[in-house]
Amino acid sequence: MKPLYISATGQDSGKTAVICGLIQHLRKQGYNPGYFKPVGQRYVQYEGHNIDEDAVLAHQAFGFEDLPSDFRGLAEF
C-alpha cells in the first residue's frame, strides 16, 4: 500500500474523522493500514508520554500494536 498524507489549511477541519473512516473502510476491504501523526496540536499524558490526543484515539479505537509514542512526529517536547 502506498502512503497517503491527509492535510488541511487549518485545525478542526475533520482530518481525524476522515482518517478514522478510511482506516475502517480499508480494514473492511482486507487491508492493514497504519497510522502516523507527524505534527500534534493537543496533547494528553498517555503511558508516560505527552501524546497527541488523535494518536491516542487511533491506538485505542483500532487496536494498533505499536505504541502511540511510536507513531508521532513532533509530539513530545
ZADO-1210 file (C-alpha; in nm, 4 decimals, padded with zeros to 6 digits):
<atoms>
<atom x="00.0000" y="00.0000" z="00.0000" code="MET" pos="1"/>
<atom x="00.1269" y="00.3471" z="-00.0810" code="LYS" pos="2"/>
<atom x="00.1378" y="00.6202" z="00.1844" code="PRO" pos="3"/>
<atom x="-00.1417" y="00.8734" z="00.1939" code="LEU" pos="4"/>
<atom x="-00.0975" y="01.2085" z="00.3676" code="TYR" pos="5"/>
<atom x="-00.4122" y="01.3881" z="00.4834" code="ILE" pos="6"/>
<atom x="-00.3739" y="01.7603" z="00.5492" code="SER" pos="7"/>
<atom x="-00.5764" y="02.0798" z="00.5670" code="ALA" pos="8"/>
<atom x="-00.5182" y="02.4515" z="00.5887" code="THR" pos="9"/>
<atom x="-00.6489" y="02.4753" z="00.9450" code="GLY" pos="10"/>
<atom x="-00.7346" y="02.2980" z="01.2658" code="GLN" pos="11"/>
<atom x="-01.0658" y="02.1285" z="01.3424" code="ASP" pos="12"/>
<atom x="-01.1478" y="02.0652" z="00.9774" code="SER" pos="13"/>
<atom x="-01.2292" y="01.6935" z="01.0090" code="GLY" pos="14"/>
<atom x="-00.8956" y="01.5312" z="00.9243" code="LYS" pos="15"/>
<atom x="-00.9187" y="01.2825" z="01.2091" code="THR" pos="16"/>
<atom x="-01.2745" y="01.1863" z="01.1145" code="ALA" pos="17"/>
<atom x="-01.1670" y="01.1273" z="00.7541" code="VAL" pos="18"/>
<atom x="-00.8686" y="00.9201" z="00.8639" code="ILE" pos="19"/>
<atom x="-01.0781" y="00.7085" z="01.1014" code="CYS" pos="20"/>
<atom x="-01.3291" y="00.6448" z="00.8240" code="GLY" pos="21"/>
<atom x="-01.0528" y="00.5490" z="00.5808" code="LEU" pos="22"/>
<atom x="-00.8907" y="00.3120" z="00.8293" code="ILE" pos="23"/>
<atom x="-01.2256" y="00.1440" z="00.8963" code="GLN" pos="24"/>
<atom x="-01.3052" y="00.1154" z="00.5249" code="HIS" pos="25"/>
<atom x="-00.9615" y="-00.0174" z="00.4324" code="LEU" pos="26"/>
<atom x="-00.9805" y="-00.2789" z="00.7074" code="ARG" pos="27"/>
<atom x="-01.3177" y="-00.3956" z="00.5752" code="LYS" pos="28"/>
<atom x="-01.1539" y="-00.4295" z="00.2317" code="GLN" pos="29"/>
<atom x="-00.8876" y="-00.6591" z="00.3801" code="GLY" pos="30"/>
<atom x="-00.6036" y="-00.4078" z="00.4031" code="TYR" pos="31"/>
<atom x="-00.3916" y="-00.3442" z="00.7101" code="ASN" pos="32"/>
<atom x="-00.3417" y="00.0347" z="00.7209" code="PRO" pos="33"/>
<atom x="-00.1087" y="00.2075" z="00.9614" code="GLY" pos="34"/>
<atom x="-00.1203" y="00.5455" z="01.1297" code="TYR" pos="35"/>
<atom x="00.1295" y="00.8262" z="01.1882" code="PHE" pos="36"/>
<atom x="00.0681" y="01.1702" z="01.3378" code="LYS" pos="37"/>
<atom x="00.3565" y="01.3912" z="01.2159" code="PRO" pos="38"/>
<atom x="00.2553" y="01.7114" z="01.3972" code="VAL" pos="39"/>
<atom x="00.0431" y="01.7219" z="01.7101" code="GLY" pos="40"/>
<atom x="-00.1651" y="02.0078" z="01.8427" code="GLN" pos="41"/>
<atom x="-00.3376" y="01.8869" z="02.1592" code="ARG" pos="42"/>
<atom x="-00.1510" y="01.6604" z="02.3967" code="TYR" pos="43"/>
<atom x="-00.2537" y="01.4259" z="02.6731" code="VAL" pos="44"/>
<atom x="-00.0451" y="01.2257" z="02.9154" code="GLN" pos="45"/>
<atom x="-00.0640" y="00.8637" z="02.7982" code="TYR" pos="46"/>
<atom x="00.1602" y="00.5768" z="02.9062" code="GLU" pos="47"/>
<atom x="00.4156" y="00.8207" z="03.0471" code="GLY" pos="48"/>
<atom x="00.4455" y="01.0330" z="02.7329" code="HIS" pos="49"/>
<atom x="00.2934" y="01.3550" z="02.6029" code="ASN" pos="50"/>
<atom x="00.0981" y="01.2230" z="02.3047" code="ILE" pos="51"/>
<atom x="-00.1375" y="01.3994" z="02.0680" code="ASP" pos="52"/>
<atom x="-00.4940" y="01.3048" z="02.1537" code="GLU" pos="53"/>
<atom x="-00.5614" y="01.1861" z="01.7970" code="ASP" pos="54"/>
<atom x="-00.2759" y="00.9345" z="01.8198" code="ALA" pos="55"/>
<atom x="-00.4251" y="00.8021" z="02.1441" code="VAL" pos="56"/>
<atom x="-00.7668" y="00.7821" z="01.9772" code="LEU" pos="57"/>
<atom x="-00.6270" y="00.5815" z="01.6852" code="ALA" pos="58"/>
<atom x="-00.4426" y="00.3479" z="01.9216" code="HIS" pos="59"/>
<atom x="-00.7499" y="00.2807" z="02.1337" code="GLN" pos="60"/>
<atom x="-01.0102" y="00.2698" z="01.8557" code="ALA" pos="61"/>
<atom x="-00.8206" y="00.0496" z="01.6134" code="PHE" pos="62"/>
<atom x="-00.6037" y="-00.1556" z="01.8465" code="GLY" pos="63"/>
<atom x="-00.2749" y="-00.0791" z="01.6755" code="PHE" pos="64"/>
<atom x="00.0052" y="-00.2865" z="01.8254" code="GLU" pos="65"/>
<atom x="00.2557" y="-00.0020" z="01.8048" code="ASP" pos="66"/>
<atom x="00.2501" y="00.2372" z="02.0986" code="LEU" pos="67"/>
<atom x="00.1167" y="00.5885" z="02.0336" code="PRO" pos="68"/>
<atom x="00.4603" y="00.7201" z="02.1316" code="SER" pos="69"/>
<atom x="00.5925" y="00.5348" z="01.8241" code="ASP" pos="70"/>
<atom x="00.3539" y="00.6947" z="01.5739" code="PHE" pos="71"/>
<atom x="00.4186" y="01.0544" z="01.6447" code="ARG" pos="72"/>
<atom x="00.6404" y="01.3057" z="01.4797" code="GLY" pos="73"/>
<atom x="00.6961" y="01.6261" z="01.6729" code="LEU" pos="74"/>
<atom x="00.4641" y="01.5316" z="01.9583" code="ALA" pos="75"/>
<atom x="00.6964" y="01.5102" z="02.2569" code="GLU" pos="76"/>
<atom x="00.8980" y="01.8089" z="02.3732" code="PHE" pos="77"/>
</atoms>
